[in-house]
């Protein structure tokens, strides 16, 4: 039995419902934090104890610091994208641990959609930053040749490297999606099995592990997205 059943009969796929649920929860959390910041001295004095605002700020600070190390001085442009990926996947993963709910990250189409977004973004910023030199990442090392008194940088290994590098680059979309799907499917399946066999005590252990895995998989997806963007921006020689 799933909470998405009634609307599925109306023709709305459960994945769309789960994605909208995750987005709705994120908007609710954002509204709550914004309300806290709008209060008197809300943007100056941190909350006491462990609160939603403190948790979100800590995660954003961590992602921003990591993005600065990986992407470089332009990192602020990409923090909103990376944070959106992280929080959406995290919430979706956590929803997958709730019986009769399920998260959108359990469907490969969601992983592929985020992978395509990252794919388009890093190619766009790479071309915008480097121009035609961006293609050198697919051609292998450049060799300095002197012809007629002039120096030329020639990708001599291009015929060998391009047929290898292009498919590997495209495969990033699917590796991002499959890694997320495989790990979350395995985790949610284990939790579901133990809940059906031993409803008390034992499943709590696996739910705890599920929380950790949900966080790790969201972090890995965001981390790889930052790495791909950083590699696209980096000059190739």
DRENLUMVO-224369 format. One line per field, with one value per residue: residue number from 0; residue in three letters; x, y, z of N, C-alpha, C in turn. Coordinates in steps of 0.001 Angstrom, whole numbers, plus 500000, padded with zeros to 6 digits. Last residue first. Layout:
N
num <- [NUM / ...]
residu <- [ALA / ...]
n_u <- [X / ...]
n_v <- [Y / ...]
n_w <- [Z / ...]
ca_u <- [X / ...]
ca_v <- [Y / ...]
ca_w <- [Z / ...]
c_u <- [X / ...]
c_v <- [Y / ...]
c_w <- [Z / ...]
This chain:
237
num <- [236 / 235 / 234 / 233 / 232 / 231 / 230 / 229 / 228 / 227 / 226 / 225 / 224 / 223 / 222 / 221 / 220 / 219 / 218 / 217 / 216 / 215 / 214 / 213 / 212 / 211 / 210 / 209 / 208 / 207 / 206 / 205 / 204 / 203 / 202 / 201 / 200 / 199 / 198 / 197 / 196 / 195 / 194 / 193 / 192 / 191 / 190 / 189 / 188 / 187 / 186 / 185 / 184 / 183 / 182 / 181 / 180 / 179 / 178 / 177 / 176 / 175 / 174 / 173 / 172 / 171 / 170 / 169 / 168 / 167 / 166 / 165 / 164 / 163 / 162 / 161 / 160 / 159 / 158 / 157 / 156 / 155 / 154 / 153 / 152 / 151 / 150 / 149 / 148 / 147 / 146 / 145 / 144 / 143 / 142 / 141 / 140 / 139 / 138 / 137 / 136 / 135 / 134 / 133 / 132 / 131 / 130 / 129 / 128 / 127 / 126 / 125 / 124 / 123 / 122 / 121 / 120 / 119 / 118 / 117 / 116 / 115 / 114 / 113 / 112 / 111 / 110 / 109 / 108 / 107 / 106 / 105 / 104 / 103 / 102 / 101 / 100 / 99 / 98 / 97 / 96 / 95 / 94 / 93 / 92 / 91 / 90 / 89 / 88 / 87 / 86 / 85 / 84 / 83 / 82 / 81 / 80 / 79 / 78 / 77 / 76 / 75 / 74 / 73 / 72 / 71 / 70 / 69 / 68 / 67 / 66 / 65 / 64 / 63 / 62 / 61 / 60 / 59 / 58 / 57 / 56 / 55 / 54 / 53 / 52 / 51 / 50 / 49 / 48 / 47 / 46 / 45 / 44 / 43 / 42 / 41 / 40 / 39 / 38 / 37 / 36 / 35 / 34 / 33 / 32 / 31 / 30 / 29 / 28 / 27 / 26 / 25 / 24 / 23 / 22 / 21 / 20 / 19 / 18 / 17 / 16 / 15 / 14 / 13 / 12 / 11 / 10 / 9 / 8 / 7 / 6 / 5 / 4 / 3 / 2 / 1 / 0]
residu <- [UNK / UNK / UNK / UNK / UNK / UNK / UNK / UNK / UNK / UNK / UNK / UNK / UNK / UNK / UNK / UNK / UNK / UNK / UNK / UNK / UNK / UNK / UNK / UNK / UNK / UNK / UNK / UNK / UNK / UNK / UNK / UNK / UNK / UNK / UNK / UNK / UNK / UNK / UNK / UNK / UNK / UNK / UNK / UNK / UNK / UNK / UNK / UNK / UNK / UNK / UNK / UNK / UNK / UNK / UNK / UNK / UNK / UNK / UNK / UNK / UNK / UNK / UNK / UNK / UNK / UNK / UNK / UNK / UNK / UNK / UNK / UNK / UNK / UNK / UNK / UNK / UNK / UNK / UNK / UNK / UNK / UNK / UNK / UNK / UNK / UNK / UNK / UNK / UNK / UNK / UNK / UNK / UNK / UNK / UNK / UNK / UNK / UNK / UNK / UNK / UNK / UNK / UNK / UNK / UNK / UNK / UNK / UNK / UNK / UNK / UNK / UNK / UNK / UNK / UNK / UNK / UNK / UNK / UNK / UNK / UNK / UNK / UNK / UNK / UNK / UNK / UNK / UNK / UNK / UNK / UNK / UNK / UNK / UNK / UNK / UNK / UNK / UNK / UNK / UNK / UNK / UNK / UNK / UNK / UNK / UNK / UNK / UNK / UNK / UNK / UNK / UNK / UNK / UNK / UNK / UNK / UNK / UNK / UNK / UNK / UNK / UNK / UNK / UNK / UNK / UNK / UNK / UNK / UNK / UNK / UNK / UNK / UNK / UNK / UNK / UNK / UNK / UNK / UNK / UNK / UNK / UNK / UNK / UNK / UNK / UNK / UNK / UNK / UNK / UNK / UNK / UNK / UNK / UNK / UNK / UNK / UNK / UNK / UNK / UNK / UNK / UNK / UNK / UNK / UNK / UNK / UNK / UNK / UNK / UNK / UNK / UNK / UNK / UNK / UNK / UNK / UNK / UNK / UNK / UNK / UNK / UNK / UNK / UNK / UNK / UNK / UNK / UNK / UNK / UNK / UNK / UNK / UNK / UNK / UNK / UNK / UNK]
n_u <- [546066 / 543129 / 541863 / 538744 / 536061 / 535774 / 536547 / 534441 / 532295 / 533083 / 533096 / 530404 / 529352 / 530549 / 529169 / 526495 / 526767 / 527754 / 525578 / 523654 / 524999 / 525166 / 522471 / 521743 / 523479 / 522410 / 519832 / 520421 / 521357 / 518879 / 517501 / 518904 / 518096 / 515365 / 514850 / 515061 / 512615 / 509974 / 509270 / 510794 / 509830 / 509308 / 511644 / 513449 / 512615 / 513028 / 515836 / 516597 / 515519 / 516963 / 519550 / 519162 / 518323 / 520554 / 522482 / 521256 / 520805 / 523436 / 524617 / 522972 / 523482 / 526255 / 526392 / 524988 / 526648 / 529080 / 528991 / 530046 / 532742 / 533116 / 532699 / 535012 / 537363 / 537574 / 537654 / 539846 / 542294 / 543080 / 543087 / 544779 / 547465 / 548301 / 547363 / 549835 / 550741 / 553577 / 555787 / 557724 / 559622 / 558360 / 557286 / 557537 / 555107 / 554156 / 551159 / 548736 / 546955 / 543446 / 541009 / 539232 / 540230 / 540085 / 537755 / 538318 / 539199 / 537060 / 536376 / 536590 / 534104 / 532121 / 532802 / 532286 / 529629 / 528558 / 529423 / 528127 / 525364 / 524931 / 525494 / 523539 / 521281 / 521777 / 521556 / 518869 / 517865 / 518919 / 517534 / 514928 / 514980 / 515217 / 513828 / 514456 / 514206 / 511668 / 510717 / 508072 / 505654 / 505409 / 507898 / 510651 / 512845 / 512326 / 512775 / 515554 / 515865 / 514675 / 516436 / 518788 / 518061 / 517666 / 520175 / 521941 / 520816 / 520997 / 523775 / 524512 / 523150 / 524272 / 527098 / 527910 / 528882 / 530908 / 533254 / 535244 / 537652 / 537025 / 536113 / 537232 / 537143 / 534517 / 533094 / 533706 / 532404 / 529754 / 529247 / 529491 / 527450 / 525260 / 525373 / 524960 / 522430 / 520897 / 521271 / 520209 / 517498 / 516659 / 518892 / 520336 / 521137 / 519919 / 520687 / 522837 / 522173 / 521582 / 519112 / 517479 / 516942 / 513609 / 513144 / 514087 / 515104 / 512743 / 511747 / 513675 / 513137 / 510551 / 511004 / 512622 / 510811 / 509001 / 510640 / 511112 / 508543 / 508152 / 510093 / 509018 / 506589 / 507490 / 508572 / 506279 / 504819 / 506566 / 506436 / 503819 / 502002 / 498696 / 496308 / 494706 / 496145 / 497911 / 496399 / 496247 / 499102 / 500853 / 501063 / 500603 / 500851]
n_v <- [521317 / 522876 / 524536 / 523799 / 523501 / 520747 / 520139 / 521351 / 519774 / 517312 / 517962 / 518534 / 515978 / 514542 / 515761 / 515038 / 512252 / 512106 / 513130 / 511198 / 509030 / 509848 / 509984 / 507309 / 506054 / 507009 / 505952 / 503214 / 502786 / 503159 / 501036 / 498962 / 499290 / 498970 / 496285 / 495286 / 496651 / 495011 / 493397 / 491279 / 491088 / 493639 / 494959 / 493548 / 494383 / 497158 / 497277 / 496107 / 497988 / 500280 / 499419 / 498832 / 501345 / 502912 / 501739 / 501972 / 504774 / 505853 / 504502 / 505307 / 508101 / 508231 / 506672 / 508233 / 510471 / 509381 / 508637 / 510780 / 510219 / 507823 / 508594 / 510433 / 508889 / 507113 / 508547 / 510352 / 508874 / 508303 / 510756 / 512302 / 512331 / 514850 / 517816 / 520315 / 523501 / 524848 / 527458 / 528155 / 527401 / 525338 / 523952 / 522172 / 521083 / 519761 / 518039 / 517535 / 514537 / 514174 / 515055 / 516029 / 518415 / 520065 / 521454 / 523935 / 525712 / 527254 / 528338 / 528343 / 529190 / 528074 / 525376 / 524981 / 525595 / 523473 / 521189 / 521516 / 521504 / 518987 / 517343 / 518158 / 517282 / 514547 / 513859 / 514399 / 512362 / 510039 / 510039 / 509753 / 507274 / 505346 / 505748 / 506472 / 509153 / 509623 / 507288 / 506096 / 505136 / 502767 / 503618 / 505546 / 505587 / 507395 / 509773 / 509805 / 510260 / 512775 / 514288 / 513927 / 515024 / 517703 / 518393 / 518105 / 519806 / 522246 / 522486 / 522755 / 525170 / 527036 / 526834 / 528050 / 530552 / 530143 / 529365 / 530638 / 529797 / 526229 / 523591 / 522594 / 524565 / 525467 / 523169 / 523025 / 525319 / 524691 / 522435 / 523635 / 525525 / 523791 / 522456 / 524622 / 525481 / 523238 / 523236 / 525716 / 525371 / 523281 / 522989 / 522342 / 525412 / 528566 / 530262 / 533173 / 536468 / 537508 / 537137 / 537785 / 540149 / 539267 / 537213 / 536270 / 533796 / 532372 / 532468 / 530935 / 528466 / 527991 / 528001 / 525737 / 523751 / 524017 / 523305 / 520635 / 519595 / 519980 / 518283 / 515837 / 515897 / 515849 / 513263 / 511750 / 512347 / 511301 / 508630 / 507826 / 509645 / 510108 / 508828 / 508084 / 506152 / 507810 / 508845 / 506491 / 505778 / 507050 / 505705 / 502181 / 498801]
n_w <- [478976 / 480036 / 482889 / 484429 / 484013 / 484090 / 486685 / 488103 / 487256 / 488338 / 491087 / 491565 / 491086 / 493125 / 495291 / 494859 / 495124 / 497761 / 499243 / 498786 / 499955 / 502671 / 503457 / 503156 / 504944 / 507375 / 507257 / 507208 / 509751 / 511010 / 509905 / 511021 / 513665 / 513511 / 512998 / 515751 / 517070 / 515313 / 513150 / 511324 / 508639 / 507667 / 508285 / 506733 / 504170 / 504250 / 504516 / 502074 / 500289 / 500838 / 499970 / 497248 / 496339 / 496872 / 495164 / 492625 / 492294 / 492372 / 490214 / 488109 / 487913 / 487447 / 485145 / 483318 / 483034 / 482251 / 479608 / 478308 / 478820 / 477516 / 474817 / 474655 / 475096 / 472906 / 470562 / 471353 / 471362 / 468713 / 467420 / 469285 / 469627 / 468886 / 468993 / 469030 / 469015 / 467353 / 466607 / 463672 / 461846 / 460449 / 463392 / 466225 / 468566 / 471524 / 471987 / 474465 / 475484 / 474449 / 473552 / 475346 / 476146 / 473956 / 473840 / 474895 / 473073 / 472302 / 475635 / 478380 / 479460 / 477855 / 478008 / 480758 / 481024 / 479422 / 480743 / 483185 / 482391 / 481217 / 483470 / 485314 / 483857 / 483697 / 486415 / 486891 / 485156 / 486274 / 488719 / 487713 / 486478 / 488438 / 491618 / 494116 / 494392 / 495366 / 497970 / 500106 / 501738 / 503072 / 505469 / 504696 / 503139 / 501165 / 502397 / 502186 / 499442 / 499232 / 500780 / 499187 / 496731 / 497547 / 498620 / 496344 / 494395 / 495760 / 496039 / 493341 / 492691 / 494546 / 493837 / 491544 / 492063 / 493892 / 492499 / 491165 / 492268 / 492559 / 492786 / 495215 / 497195 / 496946 / 497619 / 500336 / 501260 / 500542 / 502118 / 504689 / 504583 / 504314 / 506807 / 508540 / 507738 / 508446 / 511258 / 511997 / 511179 / 512817 / 515667 / 518566 / 520335 / 519320 / 516272 / 516068 / 515260 / 512692 / 511671 / 513854 / 515094 / 514799 / 511828 / 509469 / 510065 / 510401 / 507832 / 506564 / 507735 / 506719 / 503964 / 503777 / 504531 / 502406 / 500289 / 500985 / 500759 / 497982 / 496924 / 497786 / 496395 / 493774 / 493774 / 494198 / 491859 / 489960 / 490715 / 490251 / 487737 / 487450 / 486935 / 488942 / 490118 / 491420 / 493445 / 495123 / 495624 / 497246 / 499542 / 499089 / 500000]
ca_u <- [547277 / 543786 / 542537 / 540194 / 536603 / 535385 / 537359 / 535813 / 532309 / 532902 / 534328 / 531408 / 528901 / 530918 / 530622 / 526873 / 526220 / 528564 / 526865 / 523388 / 524690 / 526384 / 523305 / 521002 / 523635 / 523805 / 520032 / 519778 / 522300 / 520009 / 517022 / 519020 / 519520 / 515895 / 514823 / 516088 / 514023 / 510444 / 508819 / 510892 / 510165 / 508282 / 510390 / 513516 / 512614 / 511675 / 514968 / 516994 / 515057 / 515526 / 519301 / 519646 / 517443 / 519316 / 522711 / 521672 / 519696 / 522410 / 525208 / 522988 / 522130 / 525646 / 527056 / 524416 / 525225 / 528965 / 528651 / 528597 / 532139 / 533312 / 531746 / 533620 / 536957 / 537541 / 536668 / 538465 / 541676 / 542963 / 542352 / 543331 / 546762 / 548650 / 546880 / 549097 / 550314 / 552175 / 555427 / 556607 / 559996 / 558613 / 557170 / 558084 / 555850 / 554700 / 552599 / 549161 / 547986 / 544689 / 542015 / 538882 / 540075 / 541350 / 537759 / 537645 / 540219 / 537344 / 536167 / 537776 / 535361 / 532090 / 532906 / 533600 / 530596 / 528287 / 529869 / 529592 / 525956 / 524744 / 526202 / 524953 / 521422 / 521736 / 522817 / 519895 / 517486 / 519337 / 518989 / 515283 / 514725 / 516419 / 513561 / 514361 / 515536 / 511868 / 511329 / 508978 / 505893 / 504242 / 506979 / 509351 / 512924 / 512338 / 511376 / 514933 / 516395 / 514099 / 515036 / 518746 / 518369 / 516589 / 518994 / 522159 / 520997 / 519684 / 522938 / 525023 / 522884 / 522822 / 526605 / 527431 / 527882 / 529626 / 532430 / 533877 / 537129 / 537878 / 535779 / 537194 / 538365 / 535628 / 532995 / 534164 / 533838 / 530409 / 529207 / 530353 / 528835 / 525583 / 525528 / 526180 / 523575 / 520984 / 521659 / 521614 / 518338 / 516667 / 517660 / 520234 / 520883 / 520530 / 519752 / 522455 / 522375 / 522838 / 520229 / 517504 / 518301 / 514539 / 512839 / 513365 / 516048 / 513658 / 510983 / 513512 / 514427 / 510793 / 510114 / 513151 / 512002 / 508539 / 510076 / 512236 / 509210 / 507289 / 510192 / 510355 / 506590 / 506769 / 509441 / 507358 / 504268 / 506248 / 507719 / 504258 / 502994 / 499901 / 497236 / 494247 / 494954 / 498399 / 496700 / 495046 / 498155 / 500747 / 500293 / 501412 / 500000]
ca_v <- [521621 / 521639 / 524634 / 523736 / 524859 / 521471 / 519639 / 521808 / 521208 / 517448 / 517527 / 519586 / 517118 / 514241 / 515842 / 516457 / 512824 / 511609 / 513824 / 512578 / 509003 / 509601 / 511186 / 508357 / 505806 / 507302 / 507401 / 503845 / 502667 / 504029 / 502391 / 499169 / 499298 / 500279 / 497233 / 495004 / 496666 / 495764 / 494794 / 491616 / 489910 / 492615 / 495454 / 493421 / 492965 / 496628 / 497829 / 495497 / 496601 / 500277 / 499844 / 497802 / 500181 / 503181 / 501827 / 500671 / 503820 / 506272 / 504425 / 503898 / 507592 / 508972 / 506204 / 506959 / 510643 / 509986 / 507616 / 510601 / 511459 / 507871 / 507682 / 510865 / 509941 / 506617 / 507454 / 510831 / 509313 / 507226 / 509626 / 512524 / 511120 / 513723 / 516625 / 519367 / 522486 / 524448 / 526375 / 528436 / 528411 / 526617 / 523841 / 523364 / 520840 / 521007 / 517971 / 518312 / 515571 / 513734 / 514696 / 514772 / 517399 / 519391 / 520125 / 522967 / 524900 / 526055 / 528456 / 528031 / 529602 / 529513 / 526070 / 524688 / 526474 / 524880 / 521432 / 521563 / 522639 / 520205 / 517170 / 518364 / 518690 / 515346 / 513661 / 515213 / 513767 / 510433 / 510122 / 510935 / 508456 / 505725 / 505566 / 505035 / 508663 / 509697 / 508517 / 505950 / 506446 / 503220 / 502635 / 505591 / 504779 / 505982 / 509372 / 509638 / 509043 / 511638 / 514159 / 513536 / 513595 / 516951 / 518364 / 517413 / 518373 / 521739 / 522360 / 521631 / 523916 / 526768 / 526351 / 526674 / 530422 / 530664 / 528350 / 530815 / 531115 / 527410 / 524383 / 521785 / 523793 / 526407 / 523697 / 521972 / 525165 / 525873 / 522320 / 522530 / 525966 / 524741 / 521706 / 523822 / 526372 / 523650 / 522082 / 525421 / 526421 / 523101 / 523403 / 521747 / 523988 / 527743 / 529591 / 531787 / 535564 / 537816 / 536916 / 536421 / 539616 / 540241 / 537639 / 537541 / 534865 / 532517 / 533092 / 532339 / 529124 / 528000 / 529012 / 527054 / 523982 / 524221 / 524660 / 521574 / 519567 / 520637 / 519724 / 516255 / 515828 / 517033 / 514419 / 511704 / 512676 / 512727 / 509332 / 507952 / 508641 / 510827 / 509033 / 509249 / 505720 / 506981 / 509729 / 507173 / 504966 / 507589 / 506950 / 503389 / 500000]
ca_w <- [478222 / 479604 / 481598 / 484458 / 484085 / 482882 / 485571 / 488279 / 486939 / 486889 / 490421 / 491732 / 490272 / 491746 / 495180 / 494845 / 493887 / 496644 / 499253 / 498371 / 498522 / 501891 / 503481 / 502446 / 503505 / 507006 / 507388 / 506054 / 508634 / 511326 / 509629 / 509581 / 513320 / 513904 / 511875 / 514747 / 517497 / 516478 / 513162 / 512752 / 509432 / 507494 / 508850 / 508193 / 504537 / 504063 / 505562 / 503346 / 500265 / 501120 / 501352 / 498163 / 496184 / 497593 / 496600 / 493149 / 492290 / 493326 / 491552 / 488505 / 488161 / 488552 / 486358 / 483737 / 483341 / 483576 / 480609 / 478262 / 479300 / 478960 / 475487 / 474447 / 476032 / 474282 / 470668 / 471195 / 472610 / 469686 / 466815 / 469165 / 470058 / 468025 / 469703 / 468199 / 469966 / 467297 / 467522 / 464573 / 462833 / 459795 / 461940 / 465591 / 467333 / 470971 / 471741 / 473304 / 475654 / 475052 / 472556 / 474697 / 477181 / 474219 / 473208 / 475749 / 473751 / 471510 / 474199 / 477594 / 480084 / 478131 / 476712 / 480185 / 481685 / 479122 / 479362 / 483152 / 483083 / 480418 / 482199 / 485623 / 484241 / 482466 / 485704 / 487566 / 484974 / 484924 / 488695 / 488498 / 485652 / 487704 / 490188 / 493870 / 494044 / 493920 / 497476 / 498969 / 501127 / 502300 / 504891 / 505370 / 504359 / 500800 / 502179 / 503500 / 500053 / 498503 / 501193 / 500590 / 496801 / 496895 / 499484 / 497610 / 494140 / 495324 / 497236 / 494125 / 491972 / 494507 / 495132 / 491436 / 491000 / 494376 / 493145 / 490657 / 492638 / 492478 / 491597 / 493996 / 496998 / 496764 / 496258 / 499439 / 501441 / 499969 / 500658 / 504283 / 504787 / 503250 / 505555 / 508651 / 507596 / 507048 / 510448 / 512257 / 510605 / 511365 / 514998 / 517226 / 520197 / 520356 / 517167 / 515732 / 516386 / 513387 / 510774 / 513333 / 515224 / 515377 / 513193 / 509433 / 509750 / 511536 / 508902 / 506188 / 507981 / 508158 / 504563 / 503400 / 505343 / 503779 / 500335 / 500921 / 502061 / 498956 / 496683 / 498231 / 497851 / 494252 / 493529 / 495181 / 493180 / 489936 / 490755 / 491641 / 488117 / 487874 / 485831 / 488181 / 489371 / 490309 / 492315 / 494596 / 494875 / 495886 / 499590 / 498966 / 500000]
c_u <- [547814 / 544962 / 543237 / 540778 / 538116 / 535978 / 537042 / 536722 / 533721 / 532925 / 534215 / 532705 / 529904 / 530482 / 531075 / 528377 / 526629 / 528085 / 527728 / 524695 / 524351 / 526091 / 524523 / 521831 / 522914 / 524002 / 521432 / 519920 / 521736 / 521059 / 518127 / 518469 / 519705 / 517367 / 515388 / 516041 / 515010 / 511948 / 509396 / 510516 / 510136 / 508541 / 509280 / 512244 / 512605 / 511582 / 513568 / 516095 / 515382 / 514965 / 517820 / 519320 / 517855 / 518340 / 521418 / 521831 / 520086 / 521301 / 524170 / 523583 / 522151 / 524298 / 526535 / 525099 / 524660 / 527508 / 528536 / 528143 / 530623 / 532666 / 531887 / 532607 / 535495 / 536922 / 536571 / 537439 / 540210 / 542129 / 542158 / 542588 / 545249 / 547873 / 547091 / 548651 / 549366 / 551907 / 553924 / 556280 / 558895 / 558950 / 557368 / 558103 / 556310 / 555570 / 553058 / 550686 / 548334 / 545716 / 543311 / 539984 / 539719 / 541236 / 539049 / 537702 / 539605 / 538400 / 536490 / 537605 / 536544 / 533428 / 532935 / 533817 / 532004 / 529348 / 529661 / 530133 / 527467 / 525442 / 526132 / 525788 / 522881 / 521886 / 522888 / 521239 / 518506 / 519011 / 519510 / 516793 / 515101 / 516219 / 514737 / 514048 / 515554 / 513225 / 511613 / 509481 / 506787 / 504429 / 505776 / 508412 / 511590 / 512419 / 511292 / 513472 / 515730 / 514574 / 514380 / 517310 / 518316 / 516836 / 517845 / 520869 / 521092 / 519749 / 521560 / 524159 / 523294 / 522473 / 525089 / 526917 / 527204 / 528520 / 531041 / 532866 / 535705 / 537125 / 536685 / 537024 / 538393 / 536929 / 534140 / 534141 / 534425 / 531924 / 529928 / 530409 / 529812 / 527006 / 525916 / 526441 / 524888 / 522184 / 521847 / 522119 / 519817 / 517581 / 517782 / 518873 / 520850 / 520161 / 520526 / 521445 / 521945 / 523150 / 521571 / 518676 / 518433 / 515876 / 513883 / 513019 / 515379 / 514630 / 511865 / 512742 / 514340 / 512094 / 510351 / 512317 / 512599 / 509716 / 509585 / 511743 / 510386 / 507914 / 509349 / 510534 / 507928 / 506707 / 508786 / 508297 / 505369 / 505691 / 507500 / 505572 / 503517 / 500899 / 498493 / 495213 / 494385 / 497243 / 497289 / 495319 / 496967 / 499682 / 500086 / 500520 / 500882]
c_v <- [520348 / 521977 / 523316 / 523791 / 524873 / 522883 / 520390 / 521371 / 521762 / 518918 / 517701 / 519228 / 518256 / 515363 / 515588 / 516623 / 514292 / 512201 / 513397 / 513358 / 510392 / 509654 / 511009 / 509634 / 506874 / 507154 / 507796 / 505353 / 503334 / 503992 / 503399 / 500532 / 499623 / 500399 / 498604 / 495977 / 496475 / 495589 / 495642 / 493080 / 490179 / 491389 / 494414 / 493946 / 492795 / 495164 / 497242 / 495976 / 495895 / 498846 / 499756 / 498157 / 499081 / 502014 / 502033 / 500710 / 502511 / 505235 / 504779 / 503729 / 506173 / 508374 / 506938 / 506409 / 509363 / 510159 / 508185 / 509622 / 511349 / 509122 / 507703 / 509910 / 510351 / 507648 / 506866 / 509696 / 509705 / 507638 / 508450 / 511354 / 511227 / 512451 / 515370 / 518154 / 521534 / 523375 / 526116 / 527207 / 528781 / 527729 / 525221 / 523153 / 522159 / 520683 / 519239 / 518254 / 516267 / 514855 / 514173 / 514251 / 516034 / 518326 / 519367 / 521559 / 523821 / 525161 / 527152 / 528217 / 529442 / 530011 / 527580 / 525405 / 526229 / 525793 / 522905 / 521710 / 522645 / 521409 / 518441 / 518303 / 519013 / 516839 / 514478 / 515074 / 514692 / 511902 / 510567 / 511127 / 509739 / 506987 / 506119 / 504725 / 507160 / 509154 / 508459 / 507283 / 506291 / 504602 / 503297 / 504575 / 504697 / 505055 / 507890 / 509223 / 508761 / 510318 / 512968 / 513322 / 513106 / 515455 / 517583 / 517286 / 517601 / 520238 / 521809 / 521401 / 522714 / 525462 / 526124 / 526105 / 529053 / 530534 / 528852 / 529919 / 531367 / 528691 / 525594 / 522636 / 523097 / 525669 / 524666 / 522441 / 524118 / 525761 / 523488 / 522368 / 524880 / 525259 / 522627 / 523044 / 525611 / 524562 / 522469 / 524258 / 526115 / 524128 / 523171 / 522107 / 523537 / 526276 / 528776 / 531237 / 534146 / 536784 / 537130 / 536133 / 538198 / 539578 / 538626 / 538066 / 536233 / 533666 / 533325 / 533108 / 530611 / 528734 / 529127 / 528172 / 525355 / 524500 / 524997 / 523022 / 520542 / 520686 / 520490 / 517758 / 516291 / 517067 / 515701 / 512887 / 512728 / 513165 / 510843 / 508730 / 508902 / 509820 / 509805 / 509608 / 506858 / 506491 / 508962 / 508061 / 505716 / 506870 / 507528 / 504622 / 501243]
c_w <- [477570 / 478704 / 481294 / 483046 / 483963 / 482846 / 484281 / 487143 / 487053 / 486460 / 488909 / 491014 / 490360 / 490805 / 493750 / 494646 / 493764 / 495319 / 498066 / 498275 / 497989 / 500395 / 502583 / 502355 / 502687 / 505496 / 506946 / 506076 / 507384 / 510231 / 509928 / 509162 / 511844 / 513566 / 512215 / 513576 / 516359 / 516662 / 514285 / 512911 / 510928 / 508358 / 508740 / 508874 / 506050 / 504491 / 505467 / 504480 / 501572 / 501128 / 501697 / 499614 / 497155 / 497480 / 497376 / 494665 / 492968 / 493436 / 492616 / 489897 / 488710 / 488927 / 487587 / 484986 / 483940 / 483998 / 482015 / 479346 / 479345 / 479559 / 477007 / 475085 / 475873 / 475217 / 472069 / 471267 / 472462 / 470900 / 467767 / 468520 / 469910 / 468376 / 468854 / 469026 / 469240 / 468362 / 467449 / 465416 / 463796 / 460764 / 461326 / 464084 / 466733 / 469760 / 471038 / 473198 / 474334 / 475120 / 473141 / 473784 / 476602 / 475295 / 473488 / 475168 / 474627 / 472152 / 473489 / 476094 / 479130 / 478668 / 476921 / 478874 / 481152 / 479739 / 478984 / 481733 / 482928 / 481058 / 481353 / 484341 / 484526 / 482759 / 484423 / 486879 / 485638 / 484677 / 487340 / 488515 / 486387 / 486869 / 489392 / 492409 / 493805 / 493492 / 495990 / 498467 / 499899 / 501686 / 504226 / 504717 / 505087 / 501996 / 501823 / 503383 / 501397 / 499096 / 500507 / 501058 / 498242 / 497019 / 498853 / 498418 / 495453 / 495069 / 496879 / 495360 / 492805 / 493800 / 495118 / 492748 / 491021 / 493334 / 493546 / 491373 / 492154 / 492779 / 491439 / 492744 / 495646 / 496497 / 495971 / 497989 / 500511 / 500088 / 499985 / 502776 / 504343 / 503367 / 504412 / 507361 / 507659 / 506814 / 508976 / 511411 / 510789 / 510713 / 513505 / 516635 / 518751 / 520143 / 518203 / 516724 / 515988 / 514456 / 511423 / 512422 / 514668 / 515675 / 513691 / 510820 / 509774 / 511308 / 510128 / 507263 / 507656 / 508502 / 506057 / 504005 / 505051 / 504708 / 501737 / 500973 / 502100 / 500337 / 497694 / 498061 / 498412 / 495776 / 494034 / 495025 / 494238 / 491286 / 490769 / 491750 / 489524 / 488420 / 486170 / 487054 / 488539 / 489467 / 491133 / 493389 / 494306 / 495064 / 498204 / 499012 / 500000]
